[in-house]
Structure formats: C-alpha cells, structure tokens
C-alpha cells in the first residue's frame, strides 16, 4: 500500500480561508477568522484563493503564504483553556491547513512537501501577534502557544496547484532534518544561543528571509563588540 493510501500517512484534515473583517471589540481589520472550504482550492504563489491578510507588513507574503497547524494540538488546548471550548475547532488559530500526522517535532525548516498538485516549503514557526488574543478575547493564548511550542508553521509555495481536505502530505526533500520547527522554537525562546548555532541557523536552506536577515545582523553585532 502506498504512503498516500495508508491510514496513518500525513494528510490534510481541513482547509480554511478568510476575508478581511473587523476582529475583536475594537474592530481591528484582519483575515484571522477563517472558514472551511469544501472541494479543491487553488494555490497561488501568495497563498490560497479566497484568503486575505490585512497588515502585509507582518502577515502574508511569499514566506508566509500558507499557515499549517496540527489537529493533534486541539485536545491539548481544551485541557489548557477549557473556557474556550466553543471556539477550539479546526481553523481556530487562523490556519489555512489543519494537518493530521505532522507536528513541530516531525517538520523541519526547509522541508519540501507536496499536497495535491501543489508543492510547499516550510519556512518558519508562527510567532503569534496580538490578534490571537483578540480572536479569543484572551491575551494569554499567545504566551501559552510559545511556551508549549504549539505554534504550527508557515510555508512558501514552490509550485502552484490545487489541494483539498483528505489529500495526502508527501515529504519530498528534507535539507535540514535536525532543525525541526520545535528546535527552532526553542532557539527563538533562548536568544542567548551560542554563536555557532546562530551561524548554523542563518545558513538553513529554506529559512524565511526575515529570519536570515535578523540572524546575520545578530552575528554582525557580535563581531562589532
């Protein structure tokens, strides 16, 4: 039986997109709230058809084209914040693709994978902004997400195509298997990393350009001291 047909093979549980709309009590423009899409969805270089981002200085763009989140995290969130049980369903964290069979310990920076006829590359973990707090009217969720490492990950689109719920997720190439999303999360939380680790991280194939630039600037600052 092929990986695509195995019951335990990684796959897409659901696909979500969202238009810009007022978020929270202050009505901040955001595409955070997303709804499930039935049937195939076209994948373009900057993301899924029907998906929008309000603040393009920190959201969207080639390195944050599509946001992935593991479905396995939702039961853990129910334990941590049972007060939000009504909202904790696929897409609640603003993800475009809710996955089955993958998480931050099994996905690495630079991983190239195929879903449907589209291909992607994992670029960075999510770092939640204030809009996560607005979505749930609870500012503690961003802190919990970072502390637990249940961040999910962003990906760039290497090959446009189409995908849908139930599609297999096939890993095609892993240039940096030691640098999982989980390891990168820990690296971010402990900014006083050894210089050698910063050098290694800055050179990761597929890492988002904003991170490459920031790490290279950090190295330059260290050299200038």
PyMOL commands that set and color helices and strands:
alter all, ss='L'
color gray80, all
select helices_A, chain A and resi 62-64+73-80+82-87+130-136+140-148+181-189+195-202+209-224
alter helices_A, ss='H'
color red, helices_A
select strands_A, chain A and resi 11-17+21-23+28-30+35-36+41-44+47-48+66-70+97-100+112-115+118-125+153-159+161-163+169-173
alter strands_A, ss='S'
color yellow, strands_A
deselect
rebuild
show_as cartoon
